[in-house]
Amino acid sequence: MNLLLVLVVAVSALVHVAGADANAGGGEPVKLPPHVEDLRDVILTAARSGNIDELKTAFEVSGIVPDLGIEPGSDPIKALKERSGDHEGREILAALVETLNMPPVALPLGNDIENNLIYVWPYLAERPLDKLTPAEEVDLYRLVTPAKAQEMREKKQWLWWRLVIAADGSWTSFKRAN
């Protein structure tokens, strides 16, 4: 009987923690459409593999190569490796994991009633950086150094990675502002 009680308490705690993470920053949890959730999972699986070539699977599932802030026609994997501090792409993969571990924000875009939302990770990319709550500040420091956070506040601009998936499950962009 005591073991059952311990299991129930443990499961309740896990559900509470998962719910708190999905509700980071005090906003309402965003319910992702199945296509968006599926693509997010594919990107995360690829990123956690440690092999940047695995992102090709995410591009295939998406149906397009997202805007990566590179010249059109460039090899996206090669370009990401070149941008990565380790030149293997692992720094980029780490940024993908950290970005997608944050909750997204859903933003309306376009006139299509059924598919007019885009999902932006992390939600902080769409928040006024000078008005963050203490919980949002903690999330910000999970992503960037205090110096980078200060620079972002001073410039009043998001200067880290931002990932966008459209409601139809297409990965539209993954770029870092400079």
N, C-alpha and C positions, 0 to 999 in steps of 0.2 A: 504494500500500500504506500509506504514512504517513497519507494522508487518511482511509482506512478506520479505522485505529487511533485517530485523533483523534476521529472520529465515535463510535466505540464507547465511548471514555473519556467523551466529552461526554454521551452518552445514559445511561451508568452513573451519572454525577454527578447528572444530573437526576432519575433514579429514586431515588437515595439522598436527595437533598434533598426530593423529594415525600414519600417515606416518613418522613423525619424530621419534617416538618410534620404529617403525619397522626398521628404518635406524640408530639406535643408534650406535655410534662409527664411523660414517662416511662411513661404508661399504654399499654395495648394499643390498637392502632388499632381503631376501631369500623367495622364493615362495615355500611353503610347499606342497608336494603331498597330495591328499585327505586323504590317510590312516594315514599319519603323523599328519595332522591337526586334524583329528578325535580323534586319541589317545591322542594328547596334550589336547584337550578339555575334554576328559574323565578324564585324570589325574588331570587337574585343578578343575573340578567339584568335584572330590573325595577329593582333598586337601582342597578346600574351605568349605567342609562340616564340617570340624573339627573332623571327625571320621576316624581314620586311617584304620579301617576295610573296608571303602569304596574303598580303593586301590585294593581290591580283584577284583572289577569290571574292573579296568584298566588292571590288570594281565590277566583277561579273554579275554578282547578285544584284547590285545597284542598277546595272545596265549602262552605266556611264562612269567615266573617270571623273572624280570631283575636281572642282577648281582648287588647285593646290598652290596657286600663286606662282606658277611656272609658265614658261613660254609655251604657247600652243604647239602641239606636235612633239614636244619633248617626251622622253621616256620618263613616266612618273616615278617609277621605282628608283631609277638612277638619280633623278633630281632630288628625291627625298634622302637618299643616301648621302649625296653631296651636301645637303643642308644640315644633316645630322652631325652633331659634335664628334661622334665616334666614327663617322663615315661608313658605318654598317647599317644605320637606320634605327638602332636600338633607342637612341634618345627620342626620336620621333615616335617610336612605338610606345615608349613610356609616357609621352605627352598624350597620345591617344587614350591609353588606359586611364590616366588621371582625369582627362577631360570627360570621358564617358562614365567614370565613376561618380561624377557630379550629377545632380538632377538637371534636366533640360528646362527650357522655357518654351512654350508654344506661342508662336506669333502668327497673326493672320497675314496672308500674302495672296493677293489675287481675288478674282470674283467667283471662282469655282466653289460653290457651297460645300461640296463633299470633300474636296482636297485643297482647301485654301490655307491650311496651316503648314508652317515649317517648324521644325524642332531644333533648337539651338542649344548646344552644349559649350561650355558650362552656362548655367543660368546667369552667372555673374557677368557674362559678356554683355548682357542687356540691362544691368542694374546701374544706377548712378553711383559711381565709385566713392563719392564723397558723402553718401548717405547710407552706407552699409550698416546693418545691425551687427552686434558683436558676433553672432553665429555666422553671419556672412563673412565677416573679417577672418574668422577661423578658416572658413572654406577658401578664401582668397589666399591665405598663407599656406594652405595645402598645395596650392598650385604654383605660387611665385614667391620669390624672396621678398623680405620687407623693403629692400631698395627698389625692386621692380614695382611693388605695390605703390610705393610713394611716387615713383615716376608716373604711374598710371593716374593716380589722383591729381597730380600736378597738371598733366596734359588733358585730364578729363576724357580719357580715351582708353579703351580696352587694348592692351598691347601683348596679349598672349594668344595661345591657340584658340580657335573658334571653329566648331564643327556644326554643319547644318545638314539635316536629312529632311526631305520633303515628305508630306503625308502619304505619297504614293510609294515610298520606300526607295526613292533615289537619293543617293549621297551627293549633295550639290556642292559642298565645299568643306575644305579643311585647310585653314590658313592661319598664319600668325601675323598680326599687325606689327609694324616696326615704327 
